[in-house]
């Protein structure tokens, strides 16, 4: 991009992410009550910007093309931890696939959007800047 800004256009909701305290309990209930599944699981870990280790367990299911993501912190603290402390289990963010997450973040930041967390080339959590306190996630589209 040449330094000009443009209006970001949401084309589809690709992901709804829930922060949960007990991923197994949530998967069992949602499978039994609502027929969601099959579920796939992924564990991830890392170190935050202060050098503190963290671990998460994630579960994924699809409703048509919409990905349902469950995130449980299993060690340390993650971005969703404050949400869980304040609100308990619930919808944490809505995600959108983009072709170039870094370019979209740069464009939106130049227009005043606040970035909560940006993993270059992968994803970014943004303040949706409106009523309701929503968080939007831009997700690098899989190739």
MARMAR-793638 format. One record per residue: residue in one letter; z, y, x of N, C-alpha, C in turn. Coordinates in Angstrom, 1 decimal, decimal comma, m for minus. Layout:
BEGIN
  residuo     n_z     n_y     n_x    ca_z    ca_y    ca_x     c_z     c_y     c_x
        A       Z       Y       X       Z       Y       X       Z       Y       X
...
% end
This chain:
BEGIN
  residuo     n_z     n_y     n_x    ca_z    ca_y    ca_x     c_z     c_y     c_x
        X     0,0    m1,2     0,8     0,0     0,0     0,0     0,0     1,2     0,9
        X    m0,5     2,3     0,3    m0,7     3,5     1,1     0,3     4,6     0,9
        X     1,5     4,2     0,4     2,6     5,2     0,2     2,6     5,7    m1,2
        X     1,6     5,4    m2,0     1,7     5,9    m3,4     2,5     4,9    m4,2
        X     3,1     5,4    m5,3     3,9     4,5    m6,2     3,0     4,1    m7,4
        X     3,4     3,1    m8,1     2,7     2,7    m9,3     3,7     2,1   m10,2
        X     3,4     2,0   m11,5     4,3     1,4   m12,4     4,3    m0,1   m12,3
        X     5,4    m0,7   m12,1     5,6    m2,2   m12,0     5,4    m2,7   m13,5
        X     4,7    m3,7   m13,7     4,4    m4,3   m15,0     4,9    m5,7   m15,1
        X     5,9    m5,9   m15,9     6,4    m7,3   m16,2     5,3    m8,0   m17,0
        X     4,9    m9,1   m16,6     3,9    m9,9   m17,3     4,4   m11,1   m18,1
        X     5,6   m11,6   m17,6     6,2   m12,7   m18,3     7,6   m12,8   m17,8
        X     8,5   m13,4   m18,6     9,8   m13,8   m18,2     9,7   m15,2   m17,7
        X     9,9   m15,4   m16,4     9,7   m16,7   m15,8    11,0   m17,5   m15,6
        X    12,2   m16,8   m15,6    13,4   m17,4   m15,3    14,6   m16,7   m16,1
        X    15,5   m17,5   m16,6    16,8   m17,0   m17,1    17,8   m17,7   m16,4
        X    18,7   m17,0   m15,7    19,7   m17,6   m14,8    21,1   m17,4   m15,3
        X    21,8   m18,4   m15,4    23,2   m18,4   m15,8    24,2   m18,7   m14,7
        X    25,2   m17,9   m14,6    26,3   m18,1   m13,6    27,3   m19,0   m14,4
        X    27,7   m20,1   m13,8    28,6   m21,0   m14,5    29,7   m21,5   m13,5
        X    30,8   m21,8   m14,1    32,0   m22,3   m13,2    31,9   m23,8   m13,1
        X    31,3   m24,5   m14,0    31,2   m26,0   m13,9    29,8   m26,4   m14,3
        X    29,0   m26,6   m13,3    27,6   m26,9   m13,6    27,4   m28,3   m14,3
        X    28,2   m29,3   m13,9    28,1   m30,6   m14,5    28,4   m30,5   m16,0
        X    29,5   m29,8   m16,4    29,9   m29,7   m17,7    28,8   m28,9   m18,6
        X    28,2   m27,9   m18,0    27,2   m27,2   m18,7    25,9   m28,0   m18,9
        X    25,5   m28,7   m17,8    24,3   m29,6   m17,9    24,5   m30,7   m19,0
        X    25,7   m31,3   m19,0    26,0   m32,3   m20,0    26,0   m31,8   m21,4
        X    26,6   m30,6   m21,6    26,6   m30,0   m23,0    25,2   m29,6   m23,4
        X    24,5   m28,9   m22,6    23,2   m28,4   m23,0    22,2   m29,5   m23,2
        X    22,3   m30,6   m22,4    21,5   m31,7   m22,6    21,8   m32,4   m23,9
        X    23,0   m32,6   m24,2    23,5   m33,3   m25,4    23,2   m32,5   m26,7
        X    23,5   m31,2   m26,6    23,5   m30,4   m27,8    22,1   m29,8   m28,1
        X    21,3   m29,5   m27,0    20,1   m28,8   m27,2    18,8   m29,5   m26,6
        X    19,1   m30,7   m26,1    18,0   m31,5   m25,6    17,3   m30,9   m24,3
        X    18,0   m30,0   m23,6    17,4   m29,5   m22,4    17,4   m30,6   m21,3
        X    16,4   m30,5   m20,5    16,3   m31,5   m19,3    14,8   m32,0   m19,3
        X    14,5   m32,7   m18,3    15,4   m33,2   m17,2    15,8   m32,1   m16,3
        X    16,9   m32,3   m15,6    17,4   m31,3   m14,7    17,2   m31,8   m13,2
        X    16,9   m30,8   m12,4    16,8   m31,1   m10,9    17,9   m30,2   m10,3
        X    18,4   m30,7    m9,2    19,5   m30,0    m8,5    19,1   m29,6    m7,1
        X    19,7   m28,6    m6,6    19,5   m28,1    m5,3    20,8   m27,5    m4,8
        X    21,2   m27,9    m3,6    22,4   m27,3    m2,9    21,9   m26,3    m1,9
        X    22,6   m25,2    m1,7    22,2   m24,2    m0,7    23,5   m23,7    m0,1
        X    23,4   m23,2     1,1    24,5   m22,6     1,8    24,0   m21,6     2,8
        X    24,9   m20,7     3,2    24,6   m19,7     4,2    25,8   m18,9     4,6
        X    25,6   m17,8     5,2    26,6   m16,9     5,6    26,3   m15,5     5,1
        X    27,3   m14,8     4,5    27,0   m13,5     4,0    26,9   m12,5     5,1
        X    26,6   m11,2     4,8    26,4   m10,2     5,8    27,7    m9,9     6,6
        X    28,8   m10,4     6,2    30,1   m10,2     7,0    30,5   m11,5     7,7
        X    29,6   m12,5     7,7    29,8   m13,7     8,5    30,6   m14,8     7,7
        X    30,8   m14,6     6,4    31,6   m15,5     5,7    30,7   m16,6     5,1
        X    31,1   m17,9     5,2    30,2   m19,0     4,7    30,3   m19,1     3,2
        X    29,2   m19,5     2,5    29,2   m19,7     1,1    28,4   m21,0     0,8
        X    28,6   m21,6    m0,3    27,8   m22,7    m0,8    27,6   m22,6    m2,3
        X    26,4   m23,0    m2,7    26,1   m23,0    m4,2    25,5   m24,4    m4,5
        X    25,6   m24,7    m5,8    24,9   m25,8    m6,4    24,1   m25,2    m7,6
        X    22,8   m25,6    m7,6    22,0   m25,0    m8,7    21,3   m26,2    m9,4
        X    21,1   m26,0   m10,7    20,4   m26,9   m11,6    19,3   m26,2   m12,3
        X    18,2   m26,9   m12,4    17,0   m26,3   m13,0    16,4   m27,2   m14,1
        X    16,0   m26,6   m15,2    15,3   m27,3   m16,3    14,3   m26,3   m16,8
        X    13,3   m26,8   m17,6    12,2   m25,9   m18,1    12,2   m26,1   m19,6
        X    11,9   m24,9   m20,2    11,5   m24,9   m21,6    10,1   m24,3   m21,6
        X     9,1   m25,1   m21,7     7,7   m24,7   m21,5     7,6   m24,2   m20,1
        X     7,1   m23,0   m19,9     7,0   m22,5   m18,5     8,2   m21,7   m18,0
        X     9,2   m21,5   m18,9    10,4   m20,8   m18,6    11,4   m21,7   m17,9
        X    11,8   m21,2   m16,7    12,8   m21,9   m15,9    14,2   m21,5   m16,3
        X    15,1   m22,5   m16,6    16,5   m22,2   m16,9    17,2   m22,6   m15,6
        X    17,9   m21,6   m15,0    18,6   m21,9   m13,7    20,1   m21,7   m14,0
        X    20,9   m22,7   m13,5    22,3   m22,6   m13,5    22,8   m22,5   m12,1
        X    23,7   m21,6   m11,8    24,2   m21,4   m10,5    25,8   m21,5   m10,5
        X    26,3   m22,4    m9,6    27,7   m22,5    m9,5    28,1   m22,3    m8,0
        X    29,0   m21,4    m7,7    29,5   m21,3    m6,4    30,5   m22,4    m6,1
        X    30,3   m23,1    m5,0    31,2   m24,2    m4,6    32,1   m23,9    m3,4
        X    31,7   m22,8    m2,7    32,6   m22,4    m1,6    32,3   m21,0    m1,3
        X    33,3   m20,2    m0,9    33,1   m18,8    m0,6    32,8   m18,0    m1,8
        X    32,1   m16,9    m1,6    31,7   m16,0    m2,7    30,2   m15,7    m2,6
        X    29,5   m15,6    m3,7    28,1   m15,3    m3,8    27,9   m14,1    m4,7
        X    26,7   m13,7    m4,9    26,3   m12,6    m5,7    26,9   m12,7    m7,1
        X    26,8   m13,9    m7,6    27,3   m14,2    m9,0    28,8   m14,2    m9,2
        X    29,5   m14,3    m8,1    31,0   m14,4    m8,1    31,7   m13,3    m8,9
        X    31,3   m12,1    m8,6    31,9   m10,9    m9,3    31,6   m11,0   m10,8
        X    30,4   m11,4   m11,2    30,1   m11,6   m12,6    31,0   m12,6   m13,3
        X    31,2   m13,7   m12,6    32,0   m14,8   m13,2    33,5   m14,3   m13,3
        X    34,0   m13,6   m12,3    35,3   m13,1   m12,3    35,5   m12,1   m13,5
        X    34,5   m11,3   m13,8    34,6   m10,3   m14,8    34,3   m10,9   m16,2
        X    33,3   m11,6   m16,4    32,8   m12,0   m17,7    32,9   m13,5   m18,0
        X    33,1   m14,4   m17,0    33,0   m15,8   m17,2    31,6   m16,3   m17,2
        X    31,4   m17,5   m17,7    30,0   m18,1   m17,7    29,1   m17,2   m18,6
        X    27,8   m17,1   m18,2    26,9   m16,3   m19,0    25,6   m16,0   m18,3
        X    24,7   m15,3   m19,0    23,4   m15,0   m18,4    23,7   m13,9   m17,3
        X    23,3   m14,3   m16,1    23,4   m13,4   m15,0    22,2   m12,5   m14,7
        X    21,0   m13,0   m14,8    19,8   m12,2   m14,6    18,6   m12,9   m15,2
        X    17,6   m12,0   m15,3    16,3   m12,5   m15,8    15,3   m12,3   m14,6
        X    14,5   m13,4   m14,4    13,6   m13,4   m13,2    12,1   m13,3   m13,6
        X    11,4   m12,7   m12,7    10,0   m12,5   m12,8     9,3   m12,8   m11,5
        X     8,2   m13,7   m11,6     7,4   m14,0   m10,4     6,5   m12,8   m10,1
        X     6,4   m12,5    m8,8     5,5   m11,5    m8,3     4,7   m12,0    m7,1
        X     3,6   m11,4    m6,9     2,7   m11,9    m5,7     3,2   m11,5    m4,4
        X     3,9   m10,3    m4,3     4,4    m9,8    m3,0     5,8    m9,1    m3,3
        X     6,8    m9,9    m3,2     8,2    m9,4    m3,5     8,5    m8,2    m2,7
        X     8,2    m8,2    m1,4     8,6    m7,1    m0,5     7,9    m5,8    m0,9
        X     6,6    m5,9    m1,2     5,8    m4,7    m1,6     6,4    m4,1    m3,0
        X     6,7    m5,0    m3,9     7,2    m4,6    m5,2     8,6    m3,9    m5,0
        X     9,4    m4,5    m4,2    10,7    m3,9    m3,9    10,5    m2,5    m3,3
        X     9,7    m2,4    m2,3     9,4    m1,1    m1,7     8,9     0,0    m2,7
        X     8,0    m0,4    m3,6     7,5     0,5    m4,6     8,6     0,9    m5,5
        X     9,4     0,0    m6,0    10,5     0,3    m7,0    11,6     1,1    m6,3
        X    12,0     0,8    m5,1    13,0     1,6    m4,4    12,5     3,1    m4,2
        X    11,2     3,3    m4,0    10,7     4,6    m3,8    10,7     5,4    m5,1
        X    10,9     4,7    m6,2    11,1     5,3    m7,5    12,5     5,4    m8,0
        X    13,4     5,0    m7,1    14,9     5,2    m7,4    15,6     3,9    m7,9
        X    14,9     2,8    m7,9    15,6     1,6    m8,3    16,6     1,1    m7,3
        X    17,8     0,7    m7,7    18,8     0,2    m6,8    18,6    m1,3    m6,6
        X    18,7    m1,7    m5,3    18,6    m3,1    m4,9    20,0    m3,6    m4,6
        X    20,3    m4,7    m5,3    21,6    m5,3    m5,0    21,6    m6,2    m3,8
        X    20,5    m7,0    m3,7    20,3    m8,0    m2,7    18,8    m8,3    m2,5
        X    18,3    m8,3    m1,3    16,9    m8,6    m1,0    16,8    m9,6     0,1
        X    16,3   m10,8    m0,2    16,0   m11,8     0,9    14,5   m11,6     1,1
        X    14,1   m11,0     2,1    12,7   m10,7     2,4    11,8   m11,9     2,3
        X    10,7   m11,7     1,5     9,7   m12,8     1,4    10,1   m13,8     0,3
        X    11,3   m13,7    m0,2    11,8   m14,7    m1,2    12,2   m14,2    m2,5
        X    13,1   m13,2    m2,6    13,6   m12,7    m3,9    14,3   m11,4    m3,7
        X    14,6   m10,7    m4,8    15,4    m9,5    m4,8    16,1    m9,3    m6,1
        X    17,4    m9,0    m6,1    18,1    m8,6    m7,3    18,1    m7,1    m7,5
        X    17,7    m6,6    m8,6    17,6    m5,2    m8,9    18,4    m4,8   m10,1
        X    18,9    m3,5   m10,0    19,6    m2,9   m11,1    18,5    m2,6   m12,1
        X    18,5    m3,1   m13,3    17,5    m2,8   m14,3    17,5    m1,4   m14,8
        X    18,5    m0,6   m14,4    18,5     0,8   m14,7    18,4     1,2   m16,2
        X    19,2     0,5   m17,0    19,1     0,8   m18,4    20,4     0,4   m19,1
        X    20,4     0,6   m20,4    21,6     0,2   m21,2    21,7    m1,3   m21,1
        X    22,9    m1,9   m21,1    23,1    m3,3   m21,2    23,5    m3,9   m19,8
        X    23,3    m3,1   m18,8    23,8    m3,6   m17,4    23,0    m4,8   m16,9
        X    21,7    m4,9   m17,2    21,0    m6,1   m16,9    20,6    m6,1   m15,4
        X    20,5    m7,3   m14,8    20,0    m7,5   m13,5    18,6    m8,2   m13,6
        X    17,6    m7,7   m12,9    16,3    m8,3   m12,8    16,2    m8,9   m11,4
        X    15,6   m10,1   m11,4    15,3   m10,7   m10,1    13,7   m10,8    m9,9
        X    13,2   m10,2    m8,9    11,8   m10,4    m8,5    11,8   m11,7    m7,6
        X    10,9   m12,6    m7,9    10,9   m13,9    m7,2     9,5   m14,0    m6,6
        X     9,4   m14,3    m5,3     8,1   m14,5    m4,7     7,4   m15,7    m5,4
        X     6,2   m15,5    m5,9     5,5   m16,5    m6,6     5,2   m17,7    m5,6
        X     5,5   m18,9    m6,0     5,1   m20,0    m5,1     3,6   m20,1    m4,9
        X     3,2   m20,4    m3,7     1,8   m20,5    m3,4     1,2   m21,8    m3,7
% end
